[in-house]
Amino acid sequence: MNLRILPILAAVLLLGACAGKPVRAPAPPASASVSPEPPACADPAGCPAAHEAAAATTAQAATQVDGHADATVAATPPVAQAANADGAAPTDAEDDFAALYGGPTADAGAGDGAAPAYDPWEKYNRRMHRFNLAVDRGIARPLATAYVHVVPRVARTGVSNFFGNLRSPLTMVNQLLQGHADDAWDTLGRFLMNSTLGIGGLFDPASKAMVPRRSEDFGQTLGTWGWRQSRYVELPFFGPRTVRDVFGLAGDMPLSPLRRIEMDKLRIGLQGLQLVDTRVQLLSLDDIRDSAVDEYALTRDAWLQRRNYQIEKDLRRDHRRHEDDEQTTIPVDAMPMPDWGR
């Protein structure tokens, strides 16, 4: 036997003996350089320090690829770090987390969910935002707060269910336009079940039956058709939008059941109630908005990031039990205005 291979065999046996022991080594600082290889040990069980040094060296070398020390670990959510350490692909939850808040995903680089805000009309938008903020703090927020204090939770849930069910036809049509026939079938099933067994949508038996709940509009449809990049604009009363979504309003109006009601008092009353219900869903964000250094930039960036995320999900057809019914903008049928679509 060639004597030169004896040290190699000894090193292999040493690593095999140490591999079965769990080791937790603290991550080295980013500025540290890779340490030299620790001295060999004849008895692996008696040299935990040598083993820990080797593990730390390996971890440090892995995070210093291309000169970006620890950048990947710091940017990866904790759950994703554990999955990536095991060599497994990110789960749906990790992929959604990274799409909303940043970080590596399975589809990294495929979309522009983290693209910078396209806001060439910022001066106008800031003035309009101040107007909307004054209306919100003077009228909408006090009404929503009083509504929460006066109306019981079970009644508020019924109101939210009712208006959510009314959005089903609009969602179903846009799912068909996007080529998601399976999702449209689910939405039709939800609408029929909640409109009958749920007494006009006041109750939500479809969710108990595990029928997915989703929300789509024509602005998202235009995004899936190729209108990806669109400048940000803030409308009076309607709030955050893009130019693409402004055109989307025109496509959504004819599909609004509320706008089919010919009795003005009833229609306006229901639209006002829907506005209050929408504002109640955003009360949990008030503390964050009030404490923000730049409330306009926070609102714009958060809205655009979520909007891009919704379109990316549509493009990837990644609707495996994905539910997305959170209302983040004023619905087209909630604002009293001339019935152009009737």
HURAKA-V91958 format. One record per residue. RES is the residue in three letters. PHI is phi in radians with two decimals (none if undefined). BURIAL is b if it has 16 or more other ideal C-beta (glycine too) atoms within 10 Angstrom, else e. Layout:
BEGIN
((RES PHI BURIAL) (RES PHI BURIAL))
END
This chain:
BEGIN
((MET none e) (ASN -1.22 e) (LEU -1.18 e) (ARG -1.23 e) (ILE -1.53 e) (LEU -1.07 e) (PRO -1.05 e) (ILE -1.16 e) (LEU -1.09 e) (ALA -1.12 e) (ALA -1.17 e) (VAL -1.10 e) (LEU -1.09 e) (LEU -1.12 b) (LEU -1.17 e) (GLY -1.13 e) (ALA -1.22 e) (CYS -1.46 b) (ALA -1.18 e) (GLY -1.41 e) (LYS -1.78 e) (PRO -1.19 e) (VAL -2.28 e) (ARG -2.06 e) (ALA -1.94 e) (PRO -1.14 e) (ALA -1.18 e) (PRO -1.29 b) (PRO -1.09 e) (ALA -1.12 e) (SER -1.42 e) (ALA -1.29 e) (SER -1.63 e) (VAL -1.16 e) (SER -1.33 e) (PRO -1.14 e) (GLU -1.11 e) (PRO -1.17 e) (PRO -1.13 e) (ALA -1.15 e) (CYS -2.23 e) (ALA -1.24 e) (ASP -2.03 e) (PRO -1.05 b) (ALA -1.16 e) (GLY -1.64 e) (CYS -2.20 b) (PRO -1.12 e) (ALA -1.12 e) (ALA -1.14 b) (HIS -1.16 b) (GLU -1.10 e) (ALA -1.12 b) (ALA -1.14 b) (ALA -1.12 e) (ALA -1.10 b) (THR -1.10 b) (THR -1.11 e) (ALA -1.13 b) (GLN -1.17 b) (ALA -1.14 e) (ALA -1.17 e) (THR -1.57 b) (GLN -1.89 b) (VAL -1.13 e) (ASP 1.03 e) (GLY 1.39 e) (HIS -1.81 e) (ALA -1.23 b) (ASP 1.07 b) (ALA -1.18 e) (THR -1.16 b) (VAL -1.13 e) (ALA -1.20 e) (ALA -1.50 e) (THR -1.62 b) (PRO -1.00 b) (PRO -0.97 e) (VAL -1.13 e) (ALA -1.17 b) (GLN -1.05 b) (ALA -1.14 e) (ALA -1.18 b) (ASN -1.15 b) (ALA -1.13 e) (ASP -1.47 e) (GLY 1.44 e) (ALA -1.56 e) (ALA -1.25 e) (PRO -1.05 b) (THR -1.37 e) (ASP -1.06 e) (ALA -1.11 e) (GLU -1.17 b) (ASP -1.14 b) (ASP -1.15 b) (PHE -1.05 b) (ALA -1.19 b) (ALA -1.16 b) (LEU -1.45 e) (TYR -1.99 e) (GLY 1.66 e) (GLY 2.20 b) (PRO -1.20 b) (THR -2.33 b) (ALA -1.17 e) (ASP -1.93 b) (ALA -1.02 e) (GLY 1.49 e) (ALA -1.42 e) (GLY -2.32 b) (ASP -2.04 e) (GLY -1.07 b) (ALA -1.84 e) (ALA -1.17 e) (PRO -1.12 e) (ALA -1.12 e) (TYR -1.71 e) (ASP -2.32 b) (PRO -1.24 e) (TRP -1.75 e) (GLU -1.05 e) (LYS -1.06 e) (TYR -1.13 e) (ASN -1.09 b) (ARG -1.17 b) (ARG -1.14 e) (MET -1.16 b) (HIS -1.14 b) (ARG -1.10 e) (PHE -1.11 e) (ASN -1.10 b) (LEU -1.17 b) (ALA -1.14 e) (VAL -1.13 e) (ASP -1.15 b) (ARG -1.29 e) (GLY -1.55 e) (ILE -2.24 e) (ALA -1.13 b) (ARG -1.14 b) (PRO -1.04 e) (LEU -1.13 e) (ALA -1.13 b) (THR -1.14 e) (ALA -1.12 e) (TYR -1.06 b) (VAL -1.15 e) (HIS -1.30 e) (VAL -1.66 e) (VAL -1.58 e) (PRO -1.09 e) (ARG -1.05 e) (VAL -1.11 e) (ALA -1.24 e) (ARG -1.12 b) (THR -1.10 e) (GLY -1.10 b) (VAL -1.12 b) (SER -1.10 b) (ASN -1.09 b) (PHE -1.07 b) (PHE -1.24 b) (GLY -1.12 b) (ASN -1.19 b) (LEU -1.16 b) (ARG -1.40 b) (SER -1.05 b) (PRO -1.04 e) (LEU -1.10 b) (THR -1.09 b) (MET -1.11 b) (VAL -1.10 b) (ASN -1.22 b) (GLN -1.14 b) (LEU -1.16 b) (LEU -1.14 b) (GLN -1.49 b) (GLY 1.49 e) (HIS -1.80 b) (ALA -1.15 e) (ASP -1.12 e) (ASP -1.16 b) (ALA -1.10 b) (TRP -1.13 e) (ASP -1.08 b) (THR -1.13 b) (LEU -1.09 b) (GLY -1.07 b) (ARG -1.06 b) (PHE -1.09 b) (LEU -1.16 e) (MET -1.17 b) (ASN -1.26 b) (SER -1.27 b) (THR -1.77 e) (LEU -1.15 e) (GLY -1.55 b) (ILE 0.94 e) (GLY 1.28 e) (GLY 1.68 b) (LEU -1.18 b) (PHE -2.00 b) (ASP -2.22 b) (PRO -1.16 e) (ALA -1.12 b) (SER -1.16 b) (LYS -1.17 e) (ALA -1.49 e) (MET 1.13 e) (VAL -1.51 b) (PRO -1.07 b) (ARG -1.98 b) (ARG -2.38 b) (SER -2.42 b) (GLU -2.31 b) (ASP -2.50 b) (PHE -1.24 b) (GLY -1.07 b) (GLN -1.17 b) (THR -1.09 b) (LEU -1.07 b) (GLY -1.12 b) (THR -1.26 b) (TRP -1.42 e) (GLY 2.22 e) (TRP -1.47 b) (ARG -1.50 b) (GLN -1.64 e) (SER -2.53 b) (ARG -1.26 e) (TYR -1.35 b) (VAL -2.58 b) (GLU -1.92 b) (LEU -1.66 b) (PRO -1.10 e) (PHE 1.26 b) (PHE -1.31 b) (GLY 1.43 b) (PRO -1.08 b) (ARG -2.71 b) (THR -2.12 b) (VAL -1.01 e) (ARG -1.03 b) (ASP -1.31 b) (VAL -1.12 e) (PHE -1.13 e) (GLY -1.12 b) (LEU -1.02 b) (ALA -1.12 e) (GLY -1.34 b) (ASP -1.47 b) (MET -0.99 b) (PRO -1.12 e) (LEU -1.68 b) (SER -1.48 b) (PRO -1.10 e) (LEU -1.08 b) (ARG -1.34 b) (ARG -1.46 e) (ILE -1.30 b) (GLU -1.50 e) (MET -1.31 e) (ASP -1.07 e) (LYS -1.10 e) (LEU -1.16 e) (ARG -1.11 b) (ILE -1.16 e) (GLY -1.10 e) (LEU -1.17 b) (GLN -1.14 b) (GLY -1.12 e) (LEU -1.13 e) (GLN -1.17 b) (LEU -1.06 b) (VAL -1.12 b) (ASP -1.10 b) (THR -1.12 b) (ARG -1.18 b) (VAL -1.08 b) (GLN -1.15 e) (LEU -1.82 b) (LEU -1.08 e) (SER -1.16 e) (LEU -1.62 e) (ASP -1.11 e) (ASP -1.11 e) (ILE -1.14 e) (ARG -1.15 e) (ASP -1.18 e) (SER -1.61 e) (ALA -1.27 e) (VAL -1.16 e) (ASP -2.24 e) (GLU -1.14 e) (TYR -1.12 b) (ALA -1.11 e) (LEU -1.09 e) (THR -1.11 b) (ARG -1.08 b) (ASP -1.16 e) (ALA -1.14 b) (TRP -1.18 b) (LEU -1.13 b) (GLN -1.13 b) (ARG -1.19 b) (ARG -1.11 b) (ASN -1.10 b) (TYR -1.09 b) (GLN -1.08 b) (ILE -1.18 b) (GLU -1.08 b) (LYS -1.10 b) (ASP -1.15 b) (LEU -1.16 b) (ARG -1.42 e) (ARG 0.93 e) (ASP -1.64 e) (HIS -1.96 b) (ARG -1.26 e) (ARG 1.00 e) (HIS -1.41 e) (GLU -1.94 e) (ASP -2.57 b) (ASP -2.02 e) (GLU -1.27 e) (GLN -1.54 b) (THR -1.93 b) (THR -2.37 b) (ILE -1.22 b) (PRO -1.12 b) (VAL -1.12 b) (ASP -1.56 b) (ALA -1.65 b) (MET -1.73 e) (PRO -1.06 b) (MET -2.79 e) (PRO -0.98 e) (ASP -1.48 b) (TRP -1.16 e) (GLY -1.45 e) (ARG -1.50 e))
END
